[in-house]
């Protein structure tokens, strides 16, 4: 398979829905990710409630975590990187057959994963590792061709994700559930590292566009040393977990990583414009990721809740809301639309936040009536299906795409922002 970007300035845009979906990574993979993120939790609740035949060699909670991370968020990662990387390297994006092949590999893993079939587990694992490896090769090839290091941090974290996923699947095969749990959690932390990188490259230019829609100035310029602080501390926490350090040490490392994500929330304090939905979504993703990591660390130090409570806040809340924010911002800017979310998309974000609150409530001592897990799954599905309903006409129909916003360099007050983001 060749990942060479296709040339063609001034080309004619596809006129069919399938052609348009394969015209850029976000158009194909974001809807797939949203659909799977909505459907899989509902299916899993149904399967567990009616005792449908699922894999018996892997604990259901671990398989559920694997499919949400590698399945739903994995498709979002493919769509994001195949859209952003060409913008950051000034190359043509992947189109057509390479995108369909990546989607097919991802889909093969999901066909196996949605039922957790033991007999085809190895095939599903190979399919997932294949699309991850192809994505890594694409990033490295672009980096080499353009002689740039702008993609190397993403390539590094993607490599970590591949290692965590491969190790998790190996322990699935051997039946070592405790080790598999550790490594699926590490895969979730790898996604948090990728989230931290993405937020660092999106938040600054989006904030500048909110503050100055004319793009004649860049009034918001955070200290560059803060941009990679959260991913760096997440990496240290991952090393501690993998090395088997004591619960107390790992707890403090997670507290530090969570604090770094909370530090990013301060970037939302930009006056009354802080109430813009785009700013709230980006800040909310950092806040939930940070709170979740700090809760996980506090649990290791003796707090009266389990570590899984903090992990749900970080993965379901931080990653879930962060992915939704990227879906919305890219869905607007890459279809040549200005910022400003339609009200149904805002309600979708609210549904996601409520689903996280409902999932955490019983763990935190709030005794609420009703099937809370089912309610949380329904609200979660409603959030992502709402995004799909609102943005499907945008991504499936021809439009002139706006470039991803290019972040201003730190030197030079006259530099301005373009359309969706890459802060360095």
N, C-alpha and C positions, 0 to 999 in steps of 0.2 A: 504494500500500500504506500502510495506516495503522499506526503504531506506538503508538497511544494505549493505555495500560494498561487492561485490562479490570477493571471493578469487581466486587465480589461477596463481601463478608465473609460468612462462614457458608455459603458455597456448597457444593453437593454435589460431591465429587470424582468424576472419571470412573471408570467401572467396567470399561472395556475397556483392553486393553494399549496400543493406538494412542492412545486418549484420554489415558491416563496419561502416555505418553511426551511428548505435546505439552502437558502441564500446566505444565512449567517447563523452562527451557533446558537445564539439566544432564542431565535425564532423557533427552532426545533426542540432544543433541550429544555428550555424553561417550561413550556407547556407539559412536556413529559414529566418533568420533576414535580410540577404542581399537581398533576393528576395522580401520580404515584403517592405523593405525600398525603393527599386527601383520601385515596382509596385504601391504601395498605392498612392504616390503623383501624379503619372501620371493619375491614375484612378480618383483621386479627381478633378484634373484640368479638365478632360474630363467630369466628372459628373456635375461640376458647369457650364462648358461651354455649355453643351447640356441640362441642366436642368433635369437631371435624378432624379428619385424619391429617395430622401434621408430623413433621420430623420428631422422632422420639429421642434421638441421640444428642440433641442440643436443647438446653433449657429454653422454653418459649421466650423468656425475657431477654436472653442474649440474642436470639434470632431476630426478635423485634427490633432491638437496638441496631443490629447489623443492617437490617433492611432499611431502616430510617436513615442511617448515616451513609452507607455505601449506595443504597438505592435512591432515595429521594434527594438527599444532599449531594450525592455523587453526580446525578444528572445536572443539578444546578452548577456544580463545579465545571463540568464539561462545557456547558453553555457559557459560563462566565469567562473561562480562560480562552476558549476559541473565539470569543468576541473581543475581549480586552487585549490579549497578547498582540494581535495584528495592529491595533490602534497604538499600542505602546512602542511598536517597532516599525511603524509606517510601512506595513506590508498588506497585501490583499488577504482577506480572511479565507478560511476553509469554506468551500462551497460544494454542494452536490454530493458525489459519491463518498468522499472521506467523512462527511458529517453523518450520512446514512449508515456507514460502517460503524462509526463510533456508537451511534444510537442502537444499532443492531447488537453489538457486543454488550452494551449496557442492558438492553432488553432481554438478552439471553440469560443474563444473571438474574433478572427479576422473574422470569418465567419459572426458573428453578426456585428462587428465593421466596416467592409469595406463598408457596405451599411447604417450603422447607424440605423438599424431597431428598431423603438420604441417598438414594441410588444415583442421583444426578448432582450431588453436592460438589464433586470435583469439577464437573463441567461448568457449574455456575461460578466456582472460584476462579477457574482459568479464564472465563469470559470477563470477569471483573478485573482481574490482573492484566488482561490484554488491553482493555480500554485505558486503564491507568498508565500502563507502559507506553501505549501509543501517544497519550497526551503528554507524558514526560518527554518522549522523543521529539514531539512537535515543539515544545518549549525550548529544548536544548538546540534543536536545529535552527530555530529563529534566532536564538542568542548567538550562535556561531555565525550564521549568515550575516547578521547585522552588527557583529562585534560589539554587543551590548551586554551589560550585566543586569539590566532592568528586570529580566524574567528569572534570574537565578534564585532569588529567594523563594519564589513560587515553586520553582523546580525542586528546590531543597525540601520544602514542606510536602510537596507531592511525593517525593521519594520516601519521606517518612511515613506518609499515609500508605504507600505500597507495602513497605516493610511491616507495618502494623496489621494491615489487612491479610497479608500472606501468613503471618504468624498466627493471627486469630483463626484462620481457616485450617491451619495445620493442627491447632489444638482442638478445633471442632472434630477433625478426623480421628484424633487419638482419644477423644472423650474426656480431656482434661478441662472441665468446665471452669475451675478456678483460674487457671492460666488464661483460658479464652476470655474470661471476664476482664482480667487485667488488660489484655491487649485490645479488646474492643473499646475499653475506656480510653486507652492510649490513642486509638484511631479517632475517637471523638475529640481528644485534645489536639490532634493534628488538624482536624477541621477547625478548631478554635484558633489555631495558629494562622491558618489560611484566612479565617474571618478577620483576624486582626490586621493582616496585610491588606485585605480588600477594603476594610473600613478606613485604613490610613490613606489609601489612594483615592477613595471616593469622597470622604467627608469634607476635605478641604475645598476642592473645587465646587462641590455642590453648595457648600456654605457660602462661598464667594458669589456664586450665581444667585443665591437667594438674597444676599446683601446688596448686590449690584447687578440687576438683570441686564444692564447695558454692556457688561463685561469690559468696561473701560478701566476698572481698577481691581485690585485684589486686597480688600481690606482685612481679610482673615488670614493670618500667617502664624501657625503654631510653631513652636520650637521643633526643628527637625529631629532632635534627639528623642522626642516622644513618639515618633511615627512607628518605630519597630519595637518599642518597649514591651508592649503586651505579648506579641509573639515570642520575643526573647525570653521572657520570664515563664511563659508556657513551656518552652523548650526545656528550661532548667527543671521545671516541675515534672516533665515527662522523663527526663534522665533520672530523677530521684525515684519515680515510680518504677521504671525499668530496672534500676539497680537494687531495688528492694530495700530502700532506706526505711528507717523506723517510721511508724505512723505519725509521730510528733513532727519529725523533720519534713515528711511529705505534707503534713498539714500546714506548716508554715510556708513551704514553697507554694502551695496552692493559694494561700492567703495573699502572698505577694503578687502572683499572677492575676488574681482577681482584682487586687487594688490597681494594677496597671490598666485593666479594662475600665474600672470605675474612673480613672484619671481621664480617659477619653470622653467620658460623659460631660466633663467640664467644658469641652469644646462646643457644646450646644448652648452655652450661656452667651447668646449674642443679642440680647434685648428681646423686644417683642417678636422678632422673627423666629425666636426659638420655638414658637408654637406652630410653625409650619410643619405639616405632616412629614415631609421628607426628613427634616431635622429630628423630629421626635422618633421616627423609625430608626434612624442611624444611632441616635443616643440610646434608645430603648434596647437595641441589640447589644450595645456595649454594656449597659447597665445590667441586663439579665445574665450575660456571659460572666461579668465580674461578680455579681451577687452569687451566681451558682458556684463559681470556683471558690469563693470565700466561704460559702456554706459547706461545700465539700471539705475544705480544709478545717473548718471549725468542727465538723462532725468527727474528723480524725483526732481532734484535740479534746473530744468529750461533749460536744454540744448535743442537746436532746433531740436530735433527728438523725436519720441515717444518711450516709454519703450519697445514696442513690437519689435522695431528695435534692441535694445540691447539683448532682449531675443532670437531673431532669430540668432544673432551672437553667443550667448552662447550655445543654444540648437542645432541649425542646424550646426553651425561651430564647437564649442568645442566638443560637444557630438558626432556629426557626424564624425569628423576627428579622435577623440579618439577611437571610435568603429572601424573605418577602420584600425587604427594603430594596435589595439589588434588583429583584424582579420588577418592582415598580419604577425605579429610577431608570434602569436600562430600557424598560418597556416604553417609557416616554421619550427619552432622549434619542434612542436608536431608531425610533420611527418618526423622527423629526417633529416631536411635540414638545411644548414647553413644560417646565415643572408645574405641578399643581395636580394632585390626585383627584379623580372623580370620587364623589361621596361613597359609592359602593365599595371602592378599594379601601377607603378609610375604615368602613365598617368591617371589611375583611381583616384588617390589621387589629381592630378591636377584638374581633372574634378569636384571633390567635392569642392575644394577651389574656383574654378571659379563660381560654382553654388551659393555659399554663397555670393560672391562679387556681382553677378548679382541680387540676392534677396535683398541685402542691398542698392544697388546703388540708386534707386529712392527715398528711405527714406532719403538718405544723400544728396540729391539735384543734383544727376547726371542724367540729362535728356537723356535717351537712347531710341532709337526707338525699336519697336517690342514688342511682348508679353513677358515681362520680367519674369513673374511668370512661364509661360510655358517653357521658355528657361532654367530657373533655375531648374525646375523639370526634364527636359530632361538631363541636365548635371549631376544632382544628381543621377538619375537612371543609367546613363552611368557609373558613378564611381563605384557604388555597383555591377552592372552587370559585369563590367570588373573584379572586384575581384572574383566574382563567376565563371566566365569563366576560370580565371587563376588557382584558387585554387581548383576547383571541382575535377580534377584528383588527387590532393594531399589528400583531405579529404575522398574521396569515395573509395579509393583503399587501400589495405593492405600495411602497412609499420610498421616498428618498431618505436614506439613513443619515442622521447627523453623527459626526465623529464623537468618540468618547472624549469626555472633557479632559483636557490636558492641564495638569496642575501647574501653577506658577513656580518658577525657580525662586529660591530664597533670596537671591540677590537681584535687585532691580525693581523698584517700586512701580515702574510703568508697565510691567508684564501683566498680561490678562489671561483669563481662563477661557477655554473652548468648551466643547459640550460633554461628556461623561468621563471618568476620571482616572488620573494616574499620578498622585502626588508622590514625589520622591523625597 
